[in-house]
Amino acid sequence: MLEQRIQQHFIDSADLKYQTGPVLSKPISQAMQAILACVTSGGKVLACGAGVSGLLATQFAAQFVGRFERERPELGAIALPGDATDPNADSANAIDADRFARQVRALGQAGDVLLALSASGQSAAVLAAVLAAHERDMTVVALLGNAVSGPPAAPGAGSSGTGGVIGRALRETDVQISVPHERAARIHEVHLLALHCLCDGVDAQLLGEQEASS
């Protein structure tokens, strides 16, 4: 019983990635181009995430400043500190809804990119950061989803992929990478893969193509 449950996690994760690959490849490519244009012009990426998504933002910044899979010069990225323990961080009821926005206003400059992650698309803190980035004439790359609280919804139920209130706040010059799913764990897994694609794509543009590692 337990082994079957574990295997189902792998199956569900693989199925979602297989289904969303053709849908997300274009916005991920657009996001990569926006980030590449930013860092090659002397700008930086400010990354933030609601709740546990903040850990993904931190990983992205570490791989951008350090390296992904190949040695290269350091690229400018900063992970904005959040509160991964706040159970309401990825909702409209975050404890400190202005946490990221203050940091964006303090550190962000025109031409920078805000990389914002919210599995629900409803995080008040991430929404405030997006609005602050717009005030600073920054481009926003938003990794979103339709995660809901409580038990997972039935497959396909409500999977509009709109990215919630954050998706609706984006401008035409922003990039939305929205996972049409309701389970946060699955959305996080796709977000992680998307971040790896961004790092690999930037490296490929800067260093040239190489075969993907097996």
C-alpha positions, 0 to 999 in steps of 0.5 A: 500500500505504501509503495503504491502510494509512493509510485503514484507520486512519481506517476502524477509528477511525471504526467504533469510535466509531460502534459505541461511541457508543450504549454510552458516551453514558450513562456519559459523561453520568453522568461529566459530571454528577459533574464538574459537581457537583464543580466547582460545589461548589468541588471540583476534578478530579485527572486522571491517566493511565497512560503516554501516557494521561497526555498526555490527562489533561494536555490535559483539565486544560488545557482545563478550567482554560483553555477548551474552545471557549467563554470561561468562568470557570476550572474547577479541574483538576490533571493529576498528573505521571506517566511517559509514557516508562515502557513498563510504565506501563499494566500491573501492573509500573509503575516507580513504582506509588505515583506517583499515589496519593501525589499523590491523598493529598496533594491530594485532598479529599472531594467532589473527582473523580479522572479516571483513564485506563488503556487496559488497565485494568491499570495498577498506578499508576492502580489505586493512585490509585483506591484512594487516592481512595476513602480520600479520599471522592472520586468516580472517573471511569475511562476504561478499555479492554482494551488488550493488549501485542503484536499487536492481537487479532482483532476482537471477541476478548475485548472484554468492556469490563470495564475490567480490575482497575481496573474491578473496583475501582470503587464503585457511586458511581463512573463507568466509561467502558470502550472494548471494544477491545484496541488501545491506539491506538484506545482512546486515540482514543475516550478523547480524544473522551470527554474532549471530550464531558465538556468540552463537556457541562460548558460546555453546563450552565454556559453554555447550549446552542449548536450544536456546531462543525462 
